[in-house]
């Protein structure tokens, strides 16, 4: 017997057993290699019916209950499981977990004769006693032998679940139900898979960006609703440039499906090469051009893209200003002002100018990816490399729509990159704390920026080819001077403006080229931006920088009208690659409008914050009242009203039947800039080669063809066309009035060796 065991008071003395029998019991119930739990001193503060358990045979014995003093099994079980004040089980607190498990499995209490008490119990009662460590009476039998079968089953179940310390809870099951349980909150039901999917979809549909995109689309439809009135037959503003651009989208989609290698060798301007690069290509819309066939499909496609371009511009500007730190109302004012500025109404026939939404959207994505905003600065924890790559890809897509506005965008991105790099180097030189950037961000910028640069180089190669092959395509300083707007253009609206069009007619008639010189961004936008210089959510330094950007972009938009452009536009025009292809400096007003929108968003945001402070003091909960809400929305409503338009929608001339059957190369007469753009649209049925073509310049060969065929049909013009490779000539009867073609259209051609056929309103000559 160990020393610790000898110091323990003999528990058998209280049960009327000999000291030797008690020592044998302790020796049998002690596991070798384990601390002798039986040697623990008596805990006089613990009730006797808890301390005296078979598993704790070596512990001080508790006083056995006399037969006359026995209580019911339910009472003993309740006493055994009654926890102390600290919420722990007394039996569990007095022994380690491994000792409890061992005692529950191996320790068997013995009676005075040395036989185990389990021999006299049924199997179920033995298992229950082994698990729950029930106390024994003077005969050596466990007290659980007298328990009902239900209590034994409950103990066995608790043993299987591994909750040895909670064996006495079987008595709790017999207690009456708590009458206040009916008032407890019902458990929340677990949603099924379909409901979880529905909730996820609902969260996406009610997200701010989803609502902003839908609102932008609805607004585009409402502001340009006549576009959808006859979408198969009408085009906005006029039928000349929109016909050309509808052909461009159709050609890019068609050739990428049939022969991508011939993308830049279009079917127009036969027999010249690189003809698809004679103007901005709208190549980014090629996927739309893969849908549909023929002129009607091309017109419908153009009208849909026209609306989507407005929606994307609104959404992109909203996203950018929100990323910079403005509130929702301020961002909405900037988005609407950017898209529906009065000066842009004059560009309704130039889809490549209206398709500017990729500019603010790409800037917003890049700023979001780099964790930067104008209001909060650089926050490394908000960096997202995926957004950076996406921003560069959107920028590349915007560049593919044309260099008319894409070239300046590319230079702006380059300037931003240089400024960021110089700032980083300056911090290194001054040994200021480094700002965390990370390898993944560097990799995202390298990959995304590389993709953007590669797209720019690949798109620029055809234009450099055109500049080498066609000297007449080069812009000169005189061309630039002809399209440079005077200062009065900044307060003059185009005729398409519903509010200011008629009021500004007198001033507009004094401009050399009103469509490119009426540059009013909106008087409301001017006022809000001016207010933003004094009351704004932006800092004073940021306001001054925005003001400087407005002034610089406005001066550049004047071209040579600002002191002849000697120190402003002309140095860029003469020295920067590609800048000499921009003959309309007024389109730089796009950047002025965007910066004015950011300034305006600052003032609207500051006003909205004041409204919330007033509401917090007067209303519970602190939400703006109806009047304050209306006042907050007033700037947005005014900007919308000023952007209302009266843009005409003209019916496109129907395609002649001969264009659906004739094989190329074809020359359609009479040939001029406007008629040729219709011919290009008509050729979308078969995309046969046509000599006709319209673009930003007239190639020398096409001018020569027009001069040589002025007296068609005659021997000289027929010989010229045969040498050129032309096999079919189509003359439009309804367009030759007042021209030299009118006299010869009905003359016999038997002596000329050609065939003549009347097909509807056209005359077809086969050479």
C-alpha positions in Angstrom: 0.0 0.0 0.0 1.3 3.5 -1.0 2.1 6.2 1.5 -0.8 8.3 0.2 -3.2 5.5 0.7 -2.2 5.0 4.3 -3.1 8.5 5.2 -6.7 8.2 4.0 -9.4 7.5 6.6 -10.7 4.0 6.2 -14.0 4.4 4.4 -15.1 0.9 5.3 -15.4 1.7 8.9 -18.6 3.7 8.3 -20.2 0.8 6.5 -19.5 -1.8 9.1 -16.7 -3.5 7.2 -13.2 -4.5 8.4 -10.1 -2.3 7.6 -8.5 -5.1 5.7 -11.4 -5.4 3.3 -11.3 -1.7 2.7 -7.6 -1.9 1.9 -8.2 -4.7 -0.5 -10.9 -2.6 -2.2 -8.6 0.3 -2.6 -5.8 -1.9 -4.0 -8.1 -3.5 -6.6 -9.6 -0.2 -7.8 -6.3 1.7 -8.3 -4.8 1.6 -11.8 -1.0 1.2 -12.0 0.9 4.1 -13.5 -1.9 6.5 -12.6 -2.0 9.1 -9.7 -3.9 7.6 -6.9 -7.1 9.5 -6.9 -8.3 7.4 -3.9 -5.7 9.1 -1.8 -7.3 12.5 -2.0 -8.5 13.9 1.4 -12.1 14.0 2.3 -14.0 17.0 0.9 -16.3 17.8 3.8 -18.1 20.4 1.8 -19.3 17.9 -0.8 -22.5 16.0 -0.1 -22.0 12.4 0.9 -24.1 11.0 -1.9 -21.9 12.6 -4.5 -18.5 11.8 -2.9 -19.2 8.1 -2.3 -19.2 6.7 -5.8 -17.8 3.3 -7.0 -15.3 5.1 -9.3 -13.8 6.9 -6.4 -13.4 3.8 -4.2 -10.2 5.1 -2.7 -11.7 8.4 -1.8 -13.1 9.0 1.7 -16.4 7.2 2.0 -19.6 9.0 2.3 -22.1 8.0 4.9 -24.4 5.2 3.6 -28.0 5.9 3.5 -30.1 3.8 5.9 -32.9 1.8 4.4 -35.4 3.8 6.4 -33.9 7.1 5.3 -33.8 6.3 1.6 -35.4 8.7 -0.8 -36.8 8.1 -4.2 -34.5 7.4 -7.1 -35.6 10.6 -8.8 -34.6 12.6 -5.6 -31.2 10.9 -5.4 -30.5 11.5 -9.1 -31.5 15.1 -8.7 -29.1 15.5 -5.8 -26.3 13.8 -7.6 -26.6 16.2 -10.6 -27.3 19.4 -8.7 -24.3 21.6 -9.8 -22.4 24.0 -7.5 -22.7 27.7 -7.7 -19.9 28.1 -10.3 -21.8 25.8 -12.8 -19.4 22.9 -12.6 -20.1 19.3 -11.7 -18.6 18.5 -8.3 -17.7 14.9 -9.3 -15.9 16.2 -12.4 -14.0 18.8 -10.5 -12.6 16.2 -8.0 -11.0 13.9 -10.6 -9.2 14.1 -13.9 -11.0 13.1 -17.1 -8.9 10.1 -17.7 -9.4 8.9 -14.1 -13.2 9.2 -14.6 -13.1 7.2 -17.8 -10.9 4.5 -16.2 -13.0 4.3 -13.1 -16.2 4.1 -15.2 -14.7 1.2 -17.2 -12.6 -0.9 -14.8 -13.4 -0.1 -11.2 -15.9 -2.5 -9.6 -17.1 -2.1 -6.1 -16.8 -5.1 -3.8 -18.9 -6.2 -0.8 -17.6 -7.7 2.4 -17.2 -11.1 0.9 -14.8 -9.8 -1.8 -17.2 -10.6 -4.7 -18.1 -7.8 -7.1 -21.5 -6.3 -6.7 -21.9 -6.4 -10.5 -22.4 -10.1 -10.3 -25.7 -9.6 -8.6 -26.9 -6.9 -11.2 -28.5 -7.3 -14.6 -26.3 -6.4 -17.5 -28.1 -3.1 -18.2 -27.9 -2.0 -14.6 -24.2 -2.9 -14.5 -23.5 -0.7 -17.6 -25.4 2.1 -16.1 -23.5 1.9 -12.8 -20.2 1.6 -14.6 -21.0 4.8 -16.5 -22.6 7.0 -13.9 -20.6 5.9 -10.8 -23.6 5.3 -8.6 -23.1 4.9 -4.8 -23.3 1.4 -3.2 -25.3 0.4 -0.2 -24.1 -1.9 2.7 -24.8 -5.1 0.8 -22.4 -4.1 -2.0 -25.1 -3.6 -4.6 -25.4 -0.4 -6.5 -28.2 1.9 -5.8 -29.0 1.9 -9.5 -30.2 -1.6 -9.3 -33.4 -0.2 -7.7 -33.9 2.4 -10.5 -36.6 1.9 -13.1 -35.6 0.7 -16.6 -36.2 4.1 -18.1 -33.6 5.7 -16.0 -31.1 3.0 -16.8 -31.7 3.5 -20.6 -31.2 7.2 -20.2 -27.9 6.7 -18.5 -26.8 4.2 -21.2 -27.7 6.8 -23.9 -25.7 9.5 -22.2 -22.7 7.1 -22.0 -22.8 6.6 -25.8 -22.8 10.3 -26.4 -19.6 10.7 -24.3 -21.2 13.0 -21.6 -20.1 11.1 -18.5 -20.4 14.1 -16.2 -24.0 14.7 -17.2 -25.3 11.2 -16.3 -27.6 12.5 -13.6 -29.6 14.6 -16.1 -31.9 11.7 -16.6 -33.8 13.0 -13.6 -34.1 16.4 -15.3 -36.0 14.7 -18.1 -38.7 13.7 -15.6 -39.2 17.2 -14.3 -42.3 19.1 -15.5 -41.9 21.3 -18.6 -41.1 25.0 -18.0 -44.4 26.8 -18.5 -42.5 29.9 -19.7 -40.9 28.0 -22.6 -43.9 28.8 -24.7 -42.9 32.5 -24.6 -39.4 31.8 -25.9 -38.5 33.0 -29.5 -39.1 30.3 -32.1 -35.9 29.0 -33.6 -35.1 30.5 -37.0 -35.8 27.9 -39.7 -32.8 26.8 -41.8 -33.4 28.0 -45.4 -33.2 25.4 -48.1 -30.9 25.6 -51.2 -33.5 27.3 -53.4 -34.1 29.9 -50.8 -30.4 30.5 -50.3 -30.0 31.0 -54.0 -33.0 33.3 -54.1 -31.5 35.4 -51.3 -28.1 35.6 -53.0 -29.8 36.7 -56.2 -31.8 39.3 -54.3 -28.7 40.7 -52.7 -27.1 41.1 -56.1 -30.2 42.7 -57.7 -30.5 45.3 -54.9 -26.8 46.1 -54.8 -25.8 49.7 -55.4 -23.9 48.9 -58.6 -26.8 46.9 -60.0 -29.3 49.6 -59.3 -26.9 52.2 -60.7 -26.5 50.2 -64.0 -30.3 49.8 -64.3 -30.9 53.4 -63.6 -28.4 54.5 -66.2 -30.0 52.2 -68.8 -33.5 53.5 -68.0 -32.3 57.1 -68.1 -30.7 56.5 -71.5 -34.0 55.2 -72.9 -36.0 58.0 -71.5 -33.6 60.7 -72.7 -33.4 59.2 -76.2 -36.8 57.6 -76.5 -37.3 58.5 -80.2 -34.3 56.2 -81.0 -36.5 53.2 -80.2 -39.6 54.5 -82.0 -38.5 53.2 -85.4 -35.2 51.4 -84.7 -35.0 49.6 -88.0 -35.4 52.6 -90.3 -34.2 55.8 -88.5 -30.9 57.0 -87.3 -30.3 59.9 -84.8 -29.3 63.4 -86.0 -28.7 62.5 -89.7 -28.1 59.5 -91.9 -24.5 60.2 -93.1 -21.9 59.6 -90.4 -24.3 57.2 -88.5 -24.6 55.1 -91.8 -20.8 55.0 -92.0 -20.5 53.9 -88.4 -23.2 51.3 -88.7 -21.2 49.9 -91.7 -18.0 49.9 -89.5 -19.6 47.8 -86.8 -21.1 45.4 -89.4 -17.9 45.0 -91.3 -15.7 44.3 -88.2 -18.2 41.6 -87.0 -18.5 40.0 -90.5 -14.8 39.9 -91.3 -13.7 38.6 -87.9 -16.1 35.6 -88.5 -15.0 35.0 -92.1 -11.4 36.2 -92.7 -9.8 38.0 -89.7 -6.6 38.6 -91.6 -8.4 41.0 -93.9 -9.8 43.2 -91.2 -8.0 46.4 -92.3 -8.7 45.7 -96.0 -12.4 46.6 -96.1 -14.8 46.2 -99.0 -15.0 50.1 -99.4 -12.6 52.4 -101.3 -11.7 49.7 -103.9 -8.9 49.1 -105.0 -7.1 50.9 -102.2 -5.6 49.2 -99.1 -5.8 49.7 -95.3 -9.1 51.4 -95.9 -10.7 50.4 -92.6 -8.2 52.7 -90.9 -9.4 55.8 -92.8 -11.4 56.8 -89.7 -12.1 55.6 -86.1 -13.1 52.0 -86.4 -15.4 51.2 -83.4 -13.6 47.9 -83.4 -14.6 47.3 -79.8 -18.2 46.8 -81.0 -17.3 43.9 -83.3 -19.1 41.3 -81.1 -22.3 43.2 -81.8 -21.5 43.2 -85.5 -21.6 39.4 -85.5 -25.3 39.4 -84.9 -27.7 40.1 -87.7 -27.3 40.6 -91.5 -28.0 43.4 -93.9 -28.8 47.2 -93.6 -31.8 46.9 -91.4 -29.9 44.8 -88.9 -27.0 47.3 -89.0 -29.4 50.2 -88.3 -31.0 48.3 -85.4 -27.6 47.4 -84.0 -26.5 51.0 -84.2 -29.5 52.3 -82.3 -29.0 49.8 -79.5 -25.4 50.6 -79.2 -26.2 54.3 -79.2 -28.4 53.8 -76.1 -25.9 51.6 -74.4 -23.2 54.1 -75.0 -25.2 56.7 -73.1 -25.9 54.2 -70.3 -22.2 53.2 -70.0 -21.1 56.9 -69.8 -23.5 57.6 -67.0 -22.6 54.5 -65.1 -18.8 55.0 -65.6 -18.8 58.6 -64.4 -21.0 57.6 -61.4 -18.6 54.8 -60.5 -15.6 57.0 -60.8 -16.9 59.8 -58.6 -18.2 57.3 -56.0 -14.7 55.8 -55.9 -13.2 59.2 -55.4 -15.3 59.5 -52.2 -18.5 61.3 -53.1 -22.0 60.4 -52.0 -24.7 58.9 -54.2 -26.4 62.1 -55.1 -23.2 63.9 -56.0 -22.0 61.0 -58.1 -25.4 60.9 -59.9 -25.0 64.6 -60.7 -21.5 64.0 -62.1 -22.7 61.0 -64.1 -25.7 62.8 -65.7 -23.7 66.0 -66.3 -20.9 64.0 -68.0 -23.3 62.1 -70.3 -26.0 64.7 -71.1 -23.9 67.9 -71.3 -25.5 70.2 -73.9 -22.3 70.3 -76.0 -22.5 66.5 -76.5 -25.9 66.8 -78.2 -24.1 68.2 -81.3 -22.1 64.9 -81.4 -25.2 62.7 -81.6 -24.2 61.6 -85.1 -20.6 60.6 -83.9 -20.9 57.3 -82.0 -17.1 57.2 -81.5 -17.4 60.4 -79.5 -20.5 59.3 -77.5 -18.8 56.0 -76.7 -16.7 57.5 -73.9 -18.0 55.6 -70.9 -14.9 53.4 -70.8 -12.8 56.3 -69.8 -14.3 57.0 -66.3 -15.1 53.3 -65.8 -11.4 52.3 -66.4 -10.2 55.1 -64.1 -12.7 54.0 -61.4 -11.5 50.3 -61.6 -7.9 51.3 -61.5 -8.4 53.5 -58.5 -10.5 50.8 -56.7 -7.9 48.2 -57.5 -5.1 50.3 -56.1 -7.1 51.2 -52.9 -7.0 54.9 -53.7 -9.7 57.6 -53.5 -9.5 61.4 -53.6 -11.2 61.8 -50.2 -9.4 59.0 -48.2 -6.1 58.7 -50.0 -4.2 55.4 -50.3 -5.5 52.5 -48.3 -3.4 49.4 -48.8 -5.9 47.1 -47.1 -8.4 47.8 -50.0 -6.1 46.8 -52.8 -7.5 44.4 -55.3 -5.2 43.2 -58.1 -8.2 41.8 -60.1 -9.7 45.2 -60.4 -6.4 46.6 -61.6 -6.2 44.1 -64.5 -9.9 44.7 -65.3 -9.3 48.4 -65.4 -6.4 48.1 -67.9 -8.5 45.8 -70.1 -11.4 48.3 -70.1 -9.0 51.0 -71.0 -7.7 48.9 -73.9 -11.3 48.3 -75.1 -12.0 52.0 -75.0 -8.9 52.6 -77.1 -10.2 50.1 -79.7 -13.3 52.3 -80.3 -11.1 55.0 -81.9 -8.2 57.4 -81.3 -10.5 60.4 -81.6 -10.8 60.5 -77.8 -8.8 57.4 -77.1 -5.4 59.0 -77.9 -5.8 61.7 -75.2 -7.0 59.0 -72.8 -3.8 57.0 -73.4 -1.7 60.1 -72.7 -3.6 60.8 -69.5 -3.0 57.3 -68.3 0.7 57.6 -69.1 0.8 61.0 -67.3 -0.8 59.4 -64.2 1.6 56.5 -64.2 4.6 58.9 -64.5 3.3 61.0 -61.6 2.8 58.0 -59.4 6.3 56.7 -60.2 7.9 60.1 -59.5 6.0 60.3 -56.2 7.4 56.9 -55.2 10.9 57.8 -56.1 10.6 61.1 -54.2 9.5 59.2 -51.1 12.6 56.9 -51.5 14.9 59.9 -51.8 13.5 61.6 -48.7 13.5 58.3 -46.9 10.0 58.5 -45.8 8.1 55.4 -44.6 7.4 53.1 -47.5 3.9 52.6 -48.5 3.0 48.9 -48.9 2.4 48.0 -52.5 3.0 44.3 -52.9 4.3 42.0 -55.6 0.8 41.1 -56.8 -0.1 44.7 -57.5 3.1 45.2 -59.4 2.4 42.1 -61.5 -1.2 43.2 -62.1 0.0 46.6 -63.3 2.7 45.1 -65.5 0.3 42.6 -67.1 -2.6 45.0 -67.5 -0.5 47.9 -68.6 1.3 45.7 -71.0 -1.9 44.5 -72.5 -3.1 48.1 -72.9 0.2 49.2 -74.5 0.2 46.2 -76.9 -3.4 47.0 -77.9 -2.4 50.6 -78.6 0.6 49.6 -80.7 -1.4 47.1 -82.8 -4.2 49.5 -83.4 -1.8 52.4 -84.3 0.1 50.4 -86.9 -2.6 50.6 -89.6 -3.0 54.4 -89.0 0.7 55.0 -89.5 0.4 52.9 -92.7 -2.4 55.2 -93.9 -0.4 58.3 -93.0 2.5 57.0 -95.2 0.4 55.8 -98.1 -2.0 58.7 -98.2 -0.4 62.1 -97.5 -3.8 63.7 -97.9 -4.8 62.1 -94.6 -2.4 64.2 -92.6 -3.9 67.1 -90.7 -2.3 70.6 -91.0 -2.3 73.6 -88.8 -4.8 75.3 -91.1 -7.2 72.4 -90.5 -6.7 72.8 -86.8 -7.4 76.5 -87.0 -10.7 75.9 -88.9 -12.1 73.8 -86.1 -10.7 75.7 -83.1 -13.7 77.2 -81.1 -13.6 80.8 -79.7 -14.2 81.6 -76.0 -17.8 82.3 -76.7 -18.3 78.6 -77.6 -18.1 77.7 -73.8 -21.4 79.4 -73.2 -23.1 78.5 -76.5 -25.4 75.4 -76.8 -26.0 73.5 -80.0 -29.3 73.6 -81.9 -30.1 70.1 -80.5 -30.5 71.5 -77.0 -34.2 71.7 -76.0 -33.6 74.4 -73.4 -31.0 76.6 -75.0 -31.0 75.7 -78.7 -33.3 78.5 -80.0 -32.1 81.1 -77.5 -28.5 80.7 -78.7 -29.2 80.7 -82.4 -27.9 84.1 -83.1 -24.5 83.5 -81.3 -24.3 80.0 -82.9 -24.7 81.4 -86.5 -21.6 83.5 -86.0 -19.4 80.5 -85.4 -17.4 79.1 -88.4 -18.4 75.4 -87.6 -21.1 75.3 -85.0 -21.2 71.5 -84.5 -17.6 71.5 -83.2 -17.6 74.9 -81.5 -20.7 74.9 -79.3 -19.1 73.7 -76.1 -21.6 74.5 -73.3 -21.3 71.8 -70.6 -24.3 73.3 -68.8 -25.0 76.4 -66.7 -26.1 74.3 -63.8 -22.9 72.3 -63.9 -20.9 75.6 -64.0 -22.8 76.9 -60.9 -22.4 73.7 -58.9 -18.7 73.5 -59.8 -18.2 77.1 -58.7 -20.0 76.4 -55.5 -17.7 73.4 -55.0 -14.7 75.8 -54.8 -16.1 77.2 -51.5 -18.3 74.5 -50.0 -17.2 70.9 -50.8 -16.3 67.5 -49.4 -12.9 67.9 -51.1 -10.0 69.6 -49.4 -8.9 73.1 -50.6 -5.8 71.6 -52.2 -7.9 69.1 -54.1 -10.3 71.8 -55.3 -7.4 73.9 -56.6 -6.0 70.9 -58.5 -9.4 70.2 -60.0 -9.8 73.8 -61.0 -6.3 73.7 -62.6 -7.4 70.6 -64.6 -10.6 72.4 -65.8 -8.6 75.4 -67.0 -5.9 73.4 -68.7 -8.3 71.1 -70.5 -10.5 74.1 -71.5 -7.5 76.0 -72.9 -6.4 73.0 -74.9 -10.0 72.6 -76.2 -9.7 76.0 -77.8 -6.9 74.8 -80.1 -5.3 77.8 -81.9 -8.0 80.2 -80.7 -6.0 80.7 -77.4 -3.1 83.0 -78.5 -2.7 81.0 -81.7 -2.0 77.9 -79.6 1.7 78.7 -79.7 2.4 77.5 -76.1 -0.6 75.3 -75.7 -2.0 73.1 -78.5 0.5 73.5 -81.3 3.5 72.0 -79.4 1.4 68.9 -78.8 0.2 68.8 -82.3 3.7 69.0 -83.8 5.7 66.8 -81.4 3.5 64.1 -79.7 3.0 61.0 -81.8 -0.6 60.7 -83.2 -1.6 64.2 -82.0 -1.5 65.5 -85.5 -4.4 63.3 -86.4 -6.7 65.3 -84.1 -8.2 68.2 -86.1 -11.1 69.0 -83.7 -9.6 70.2 -80.4 -13.1 71.1 -79.1 -13.7 67.4 -78.3 -11.2 67.8 -75.4 -14.2 69.4 -73.7 -14.9 65.8 -72.5 -12.2 66.1 -69.9 -13.4 69.6 -68.8 -16.9 68.2 -68.3 -15.7 65.3 -66.2 -13.6 67.5 -63.9 -16.5 70.0 -63.6 -18.6 67.0 -62.5 -16.2 66.1 -59.8 -16.2 69.6 -58.5 -20.0 69.7 -58.6 -20.2 66.4 -56.8 -18.1 67.9 -54.0 -20.6 70.8 -53.4 -23.6 68.5 -53.7 -22.1 66.1 -51.2 -21.4 68.8 -48.7 -25.0 70.0 -49.0 -26.2 66.5 -48.4 -24.1 66.1 -45.3 -25.5 69.4 -43.9 -29.0 68.1 -44.6 -28.2 64.9 -42.6 -26.9 66.9 -39.7 -30.1 69.0 -39.6 -32.2 65.9 -39.7 -30.2 64.3 -36.9 -31.1 67.1 -34.6 -34.8 67.3 -35.5 -35.9 63.8 -36.5 -35.7 60.3 -35.0 -34.4 58.3 -36.8 -32.1 61.0 -38.3 -33.3 60.8 -41.9 -33.9 63.8 -44.1 -37.5 64.9 -44.3 -39.4 65.2 -47.6 -38.5 68.8 -48.1 -34.8 68.2 -47.5 -34.9 65.2 -49.8 -36.4 67.3 -52.5 -33.9 70.0 -52.1 -31.0 67.5 -52.2 -32.4 66.0 -55.4 -32.9 69.5 -57.0 -29.3 69.8 -58.5 -29.8 66.4 -60.2 -33.1 67.4 -61.6 -31.8 70.7 -63.0 -28.8 68.9 -64.7 -31.2 66.4 -66.2 -33.5 69.2 -67.5 -30.6 71.0 -69.1 -29.6 67.9 -70.9 -32.9 67.4 -72.7 -32.5 67.3 -76.4 -34.5 67.8 -79.6 -32.3 65.6 -81.7 -33.9 64.7 -85.1 -34.2 61.2 -86.3 -34.1 60.7 -90.0 -35.2 57.8 -92.2 -32.4 55.9 -93.9 -32.8 55.6 -97.7 -33.8 52.1 -98.5 -31.3 49.7 -100.1 -31.7 49.4 -103.9 -32.6 46.0 -105.1 -29.5 45.9 -107.3 -27.2 46.1 -104.3 -28.6 42.8 -103.1 -27.8 40.9 -106.3 -24.9 42.7 -108.0 -21.4 41.3 -107.7 -18.4 43.5 -107.2 -16.4 45.5 -107.8 -19.2 48.1 -108.0 -19.3 51.8 -108.5 -22.5 53.6 -107.4 -23.1 57.0 -109.1 -23.4 59.8 -108.2 -20.5 59.5 -105.8 -19.8 62.1 -103.0 -19.2 62.0 -99.3 -22.8 61.7 -98.2 -24.0 59.3 -100.9 -21.1 57.0 -100.4 -21.8 56.6 -96.8 -25.3 55.3 -97.7 -23.7 52.9 -100.3 -21.4 51.5 -97.6 -24.4 50.7 -95.4 -26.2 49.1 -98.4 -23.2 46.8 -99.1 -23.7 45.0 -95.7 -25.9 42.4 -97.5 -23.1 40.9 -99.5 -20.0 43.0 -98.6 -19.0 43.1 -102.2 -16.1 45.4 -103.2 -17.3 48.9 -103.8 -15.3 51.9 -105.1 -17.4 54.3 -103.0 -16.4 55.3 -99.5 -16.7 58.1 -97.0 -14.3 58.9 -94.2 -12.5 61.8 -92.5 -10.6 62.5 -95.7 -11.1 61.8 -99.4 -8.3 59.7 -100.9 -6.8 61.0 -104.1 -7.8 57.9 -106.1 -11.5 58.3 -105.2 -11.4 61.9 -106.1 -9.9 60.9 -109.5 -12.7 58.3 -110.0 -15.4 60.9 -109.3 -13.9 63.3 -111.8 -13.4 60.5 -114.5 -17.0 59.3 -114.3 -18.7 62.7 -114.3 -20.0 62.0 -117.9 -20.7 58.3 -117.5 -21.6 56.5 -119.7 -19.0 57.5 -122.3 -16.0 55.7 -123.8 -13.4 57.4 -121.7 -15.1 56.6 -118.3 -15.8 53.0 -119.4 -12.2 52.4 -120.3 -11.0 54.0 -117.0 -13.3 51.8 -115.0 -12.3 48.7 -116.8 -8.7 49.4 -116.1 -9.6 50.0 -112.5 -11.2 46.6 -112.3 -14.8 47.7 -112.0 -17.4 45.4 -113.6 -20.7 46.9 -112.5 -22.0 50.5 -112.3 -25.2 51.3 -110.5 -26.8 54.8 -111.2 -29.4 56.1 -108.8 -32.1 57.9 -110.7 -33.5 59.8 -107.7 -30.1 61.4 -107.0 -28.8 62.5 -110.4 -31.1 65.6 -110.8 -29.0 68.6 -111.7 -25.8 66.6 -112.5 -24.2 65.6 -115.8 -25.3 62.0 -115.3 -28.9 63.1 -115.9 -28.4 63.7 -119.6 -26.8 60.3 -120.4 -28.8 57.9 -118.3 -31.3 57.0 -121.0 -29.0 57.0 -124.0 -28.4 53.7 -125.9 -25.1 51.9 -125.1 -24.9 49.3 -127.9 -21.9 51.0 -129.4 -20.1 51.2 -126.1 -19.8 47.4 -125.6 -21.7 47.4 -122.3 -25.1 46.1 -121.1 -27.8 48.3 -119.5 -30.7 47.2 -117.3 -33.4 49.1 -115.4 -33.8 47.6 -111.9 -36.4 49.5 -109.9 -35.2 53.1 -109.3 -31.7 52.3 -110.5 -30.0 51.6 -113.8 -27.4 48.8 -113.8 -24.5 48.8 -116.3 -22.4 45.7 -116.8 -19.0 46.5 -118.2 
